[in-house]
């Protein structure tokens, strides 16, 4: 298995474009997968620089319905005319940020006819499973950071049921890919027990105050109870990553744009 970070908030070198977004290219034994598309064509430009041909992708997966993971889709559709795009059924609902911005998906994307809508767990075959874990209890608190959705026309705190995770079981290893872990990274670990976790932890809104440091310390303590290697970035926040790294050591790694992992 080979996983390349096509775009992240931070680029591994000057030749890579960076933006507030996430996109991954994944090669398994049987598939070439695009996971999320960032918010522009940066993922595509970086793929070209890395000699990755996204025209050969045979499936795409969208982790959740936010702009920084989905607004590169028109660029992907222009390049690749065949790969189905899997996303949770509620991903096209309206989503907003605490400052009132619309951070949802562009409704016009529905006209592409490329989407396969998912509900809860869906097997894609060959060790690939999409999981929402929506039916599972959330034993750990998660902070919406002011993100909202609409219910009966009124803004309410987002429940993130539009978020899904990709589980890859290959050999004796389970790799879980998460976009932003909005349902809580500790909940995801509790539910899925991966050997490797790749994705954002959504701690960027946690201030490095005494109370904020306590939140991060408790998260680091819980994460290190698992025999898991963590590769994170994007919405984790760089300052928050550095604090977690000081607690978790070699269990935690920053996965910047342009970097590749092989398992």
C-alpha positions in Angstrom: 0.0 0.0 0.0 1.2 3.4 -0.9 -0.4 6.7 0.3 0.6 10.2 -1.0 -0.5 13.5 0.5 -1.4 15.5 -2.6 -2.3 18.6 -0.7 -2.2 19.8 2.9 -2.0 23.1 4.8 1.8 22.6 4.7 3.9 21.5 1.8 6.9 19.2 2.2 9.0 21.3 -0.2 8.9 24.5 -2.2 7.8 22.7 -5.3 4.4 21.7 -3.8 1.4 23.9 -3.5 -0.2 24.2 0.0 -3.7 25.3 1.0 -6.2 24.8 3.8 -7.4 21.5 2.6 -6.7 17.8 2.3 -6.3 15.3 -0.6 -4.7 11.9 -0.7 -3.8 9.4 -3.4 -3.9 5.8 -2.3 -2.7 2.7 -4.1 -3.8 -0.6 -2.7 -3.3 -4.1 -4.1 -6.3 -3.6 -6.4 -7.2 0.0 -6.6 -6.1 3.6 -7.3 -8.1 5.9 -5.0 -8.5 9.6 -4.7 -9.5 10.6 -1.1 -10.8 14.2 -1.0 -9.8 16.9 -3.4 -8.9 20.0 -1.3 -10.5 23.3 -2.2 -8.9 24.1 -5.6 -6.8 22.4 -8.3 -3.7 22.3 -6.1 -4.1 18.6 -5.6 -4.0 18.1 -9.3 -1.0 20.3 -9.9 0.9 18.5 -7.1 -0.1 15.1 -8.5 1.4 16.2 -11.9 4.6 17.3 -10.2 4.8 13.9 -8.5 4.1 12.0 -11.7 0.8 10.7 -10.4 -1.8 10.2 -13.2 -5.2 10.9 -11.6 -6.8 9.9 -14.9 -6.1 6.3 -13.8 -8.0 6.6 -10.5 -10.8 4.0 -10.4 -12.7 5.4 -7.4 -12.9 8.6 -5.4 -14.0 9.0 -1.8 -15.2 12.2 -0.1 -14.8 12.2 3.6 -17.5 14.8 4.4 -19.3 17.8 2.8 -17.0 20.7 3.5 -15.4 23.0 0.9 -11.8 22.3 1.8 -12.3 18.6 0.9 -14.7 18.9 -2.1 -14.2 22.0 -4.2 -11.5 20.4 -6.3 -14.0 17.9 -7.6 -14.7 19.8 -10.9 -11.0 19.6 -11.7 -11.1 15.9 -11.1 -14.2 15.4 -13.2 -12.5 17.3 -16.1 -9.5 14.9 -16.0 -11.2 11.6 -15.0 -14.4 10.7 -16.7 -15.1 7.3 -15.2 -14.3 6.9 -11.4 -17.4 6.8 -9.2 -17.4 9.2 -6.2 -18.6 7.8 -2.9 -19.9 10.2 -0.3 -22.4 10.0 2.6 -26.0 10.8 1.7 -26.1 13.9 3.8 -22.9 15.5 2.5 -24.8 17.9 0.2 -26.8 19.4 3.0 -26.0 23.0 3.9 -23.0 23.4 6.3 -21.7 26.6 7.8 -18.9 28.0 10.0 -19.1 30.1 13.2 -18.6 33.3 11.2 -21.7 32.5 9.0 -19.7 31.4 5.9 -21.2 28.7 3.7 -18.6 25.9 3.9 -20.7 23.2 2.1 -20.5 21.5 -1.2 -21.6 23.2 -4.5 -25.1 21.9 -5.4 -24.2 22.1 -9.1 -21.8 19.1 -8.6 -24.9 16.9 -8.4 -25.3 17.4 -12.1 -22.2 15.3 -12.8 -24.1 12.0 -12.1 -20.9 10.6 -10.7 -21.9 10.1 -7.0 -22.7 6.9 -5.2 -24.4 7.8 -1.9 -23.6 5.9 1.2 -25.5 5.4 4.5 -23.6 3.4 7.1 -20.9 0.7 6.5 -20.4 -0.1 2.8 -18.0 -2.8 1.6 -16.1 -1.8 -1.6 -14.5 -5.2 -1.9 -10.8 -6.2 -1.7 -10.4 -5.1 2.0 -12.0 -1.7 1.5 -14.8 -0.5 3.7 -16.5 2.9 4.2 -17.7 3.5 7.7 -19.7 6.3 9.2 -20.1 4.8 12.7 -23.3 6.8 12.9 -25.1 4.1 14.8 -22.3 3.9 17.4 -22.3 5.7 20.7 -19.7 8.5 21.1 -18.1 7.9 24.5 -15.7 10.9 24.1 -16.7 14.5 23.7 -16.0 16.3 20.5 -16.1 20.0 19.9 -17.9 21.3 16.8 -15.9 24.5 16.9 -19.0 26.5 15.9 -19.7 24.5 12.8 -23.4 24.1 12.0 -26.0 22.5 9.8 -29.7 23.3 9.2 -32.7 21.6 10.7 -36.2 22.7 9.7 -34.5 25.8 8.3 -32.7 26.8 11.5 -29.0 26.5 12.2 -28.1 23.9 14.7 -24.8 22.3 15.8 -23.5 20.0 13.2 -23.7 16.3 14.1 -21.3 15.3 11.4 -23.3 12.3 10.3 -22.1 13.3 6.8 -18.6 12.2 7.7 -17.2 8.8 6.7 -13.9 6.9 7.0 -12.1 4.6 4.7 -10.8 1.3 6.3 -8.2 -0.6 4.4 -7.5 -4.1 5.6 -4.5 -5.4 3.7 -2.4 -8.3 4.9 -2.4 -8.2 8.7 -2.7 -4.4 8.8 -5.7 -2.0 9.1 -5.2 1.5 7.8 -7.9 4.0 8.5 -8.1 7.3 6.5 -10.0 10.2 8.0 -10.5 13.6 6.6 -11.0 15.8 9.7 -12.2 13.4 12.4 -15.1 15.7 13.3 -16.8 13.0 15.3 -13.7 13.0 17.5 -10.4 11.3 16.9 -10.8 9.4 20.2 -14.2 8.1 19.2 -12.8 6.9 15.8 -10.0 5.1 17.5 -12.5 3.5 19.9 -14.7 2.3 17.0 -12.1 1.2 14.4 -8.8 0.2 16.2 -6.5 0.8 13.3 -2.8 -0.1 13.1 -2.3 3.2 11.2 -4.4 6.3 11.3 -4.0 9.0 8.6 -5.9 12.2 8.8 -6.7 15.4 10.6 -7.5 15.5 14.3 -9.5 18.8 14.2 -7.7 20.3 17.2 -6.8 23.6 15.4 -9.5 25.4 17.5 -7.9 24.3 20.8 -6.1 27.2 22.3 -2.8 26.5 24.0 -4.2 27.8 27.3 -4.1 25.7 30.4 -7.5 24.2 29.7 -6.5 23.7 26.0 -3.3 22.0 27.0 -5.2 19.7 29.3 -7.5 18.7 26.4 -4.5 17.9 24.2 -2.7 16.0 27.1 -5.7 13.9 27.7 -6.0 13.1 24.0 -2.3 12.2 23.7 -2.7 9.9 26.7 -5.6 8.1 25.2 -4.1 7.9 21.7 -1.0 6.2 23.1 -3.0 3.4 24.7 -3.4 2.0 21.2 -0.7 0.3 19.2 -1.2 2.7 16.4 1.0 4.9 14.3 -0.5 8.3 13.6 0.1 10.5 10.5 -1.7 13.8 10.8 -1.9 17.4 9.5 -4.5 19.8 8.0 -7.0 20.6 10.7 -4.9 19.3 13.6 -3.2 22.7 13.7 0.6 23.1 13.7 0.9 24.4 17.2 -1.4 21.7 18.5 0.6 19.1 16.6 3.8 20.3 18.1 2.3 20.0 21.6 0.9 16.5 20.9 4.3 15.5 19.4 6.1 16.5 22.6 3.8 14.0 24.4 3.5 11.2 21.9 7.0 11.2 20.4 7.6 8.8 17.5 4.0 7.6 17.6 2.9 10.8 15.9 4.1 12.2 12.5 3.2 15.3 10.4 2.1 14.2 6.9 2.7 17.2 4.7 1.8 17.8 1.0 4.1 15.8 -1.3 5.1 13.2 1.2 4.5 9.4 0.6 4.0 6.5 3.0 4.5 2.8 2.1 3.2 -0.1 4.1 
